[in-house]
């Protein structure tokens, strides 16, 4: 089940554990309710969300789109989204790699474009299945050596950062 509109989020600017069912539009523009256990995709882009502390009730979530919100920090409980394969946190207000994200063993795609990230935790090396990492337009000065542990990484975008030195391995993955 894909969710394109979380109507209750737009009004509250938060999402919490009490939202056991969510309102969505079906193809006929009728509002329906969907059981949280069937939700695998959520698109909460451009809602000005500041807090997603209750999103972790979606245990089968595979794709989470949070583009263009006001998120400064993700709760550590993000690690509970064990089936998550893709998360897009582009155009938010993140200062660091979200704590707990390094425990998402199935994560393949991580978009962190256009935030305020100055450095990455060494724990990024724990994302063993990561294939794509977008860090474009942040404030990075360097990448931790542990990023080279990402054996599945095929693509990394580092445009418009302040990085002065990269290893040969990272150079091979960069999008120019």
N, C-alpha and C positions, 0 to 999 in steps of 0.2 A: 504494500500500500504506500503510495507516495502522498506526501502532504505538501501543498504549495502555500496554503494560507493558514496561519494560526490566528484566528480572529481574536481570541481572548488575549493573546500576547500583545497585539497592537495597542490595546487599551491600557494594559497594566505595565508594559515594558519589562515584565519579568515573567518567568515561567516557573511554577512550583509544583510540588508533589501532589497537591490537591487536584490538579488537572488530569484526572484519570482518563477522561475521554476528551477528545478535542473536536472542535467544530471545523469542518472542511467543506468545500464545495465539490460536488460531483460533476460529471460532464454535463449535466443538465442544469447547472447552477442552483441546485437544491442543496440546502445545508443537511449534512448527515453527520452522524457520530461514528467514530471508529475506535475499536478496542486498541489500546496501546501495544498489545502484544503482536499486532499485525503490521505495525509501522516499521518500515525499513529505511525511509527517506524523509528528511524534513528540510524544507526550505524556509528559513526565517530571515531572508535577506532584506535589508533596508527597513527594519522595524524599529530602529533606535533602541534595541534591547541593551540593557546594562547588566543583566544578571540572568544566567540560565541554570541556576542551582537545581532545578527539578527535572532537567532534560534526561537525567540518568535513569528514569523509570522506563525508558524505551530500550529495553534490553536487546532487541533485535535490530537496532538501528545500524545501518551500513553506511549511509551518506548523510552528513550534516552540513548544511549551507548556512553560514552566519555572516555573509558578506555585508559590509556597510552598516554595522551597528556601532554601539558605544562601549563595547566590551573592553575592559582594561585587564581583567584577570579571569581565567576560568577556574572554577572550583577544582580542587584536587580529585574529586570524585569522578572526573572525566574518565579515569581508568576503569570505571564500571561498564563503559560502553565497549565491551570486549570484542564485539563483532564489527566495530567501526572500521571501514576500509578507506574512507575519504572524509576529510574535514576541511572546510574553507572558512578561514578566519580573516580573509583579506579585508582591508579598509575598516579596521577597528582601531583600538587604542592600546594594543598590547605592548608591554615594555620588555617582556621576556617570553621565552618558550613556556607555554602553560605547564605548570607542575602536574605530574601524573600522566602527561601525554606519552611519556617514554615507555609506559607500561602497556600501550595499545599495540600488542604484538601483530595484529592483522592490518594495521594501518599501512596503506600503500601510497596514498597521495595526501600531502599536507601543503595547503596554501596559506601563507602568512604574509602575503604581499601588502605593501603600503600600511605598515604599522610603525611603531617606534622602537623596535627591537634593537638593542645595542650589542647584546651578546647572547650566544646560545649556550645552554648547559652542556656539559660533557655527556650528559645522559642521552643526548640525541643519538648517540651510537647504539642505543638499545633498540631502536626501531628497525629491526632486522629485515622486515618486508617492505620498507619504504622504497618506492620506485621513482617518485617525483616529489621534489621539494622546491617550493617557490618562495623565495625570500626577497624578491624585488622591492626596491624602494623602502628600505628600512635604514637603520643607522649602524649597521654592523661594521666593526673595524677589523675583525678576524673571525675565522672559523676554528672551532676546536678540532684538534687532531683526531678525536673520536669519530668525526664524520666519515673518515676513511673506512670505518668498520661496516658501513652500510653497503654490503656486497650487492644488494639488489638495486641500488640507486642508479638510475639511467639518465636522469635529467635534474639539473639544479639551476635555478634562475637567481642570479646575484646582482642584477642590474641596479644601478643607482644606489650603491652602498659605499662605504668608505674603506673597503678592504684593499690593502696594499700588497699582500702576499698570499699566494695560493700554492698548494702542492700540485704536482703534475697530475695526480689522479683526479683532483677536483677540476683542473683545467679541461680535462677530457670530457667532463659532464656538463660544462657550462653552456647555457643558451646565450648566444651573442646577439 
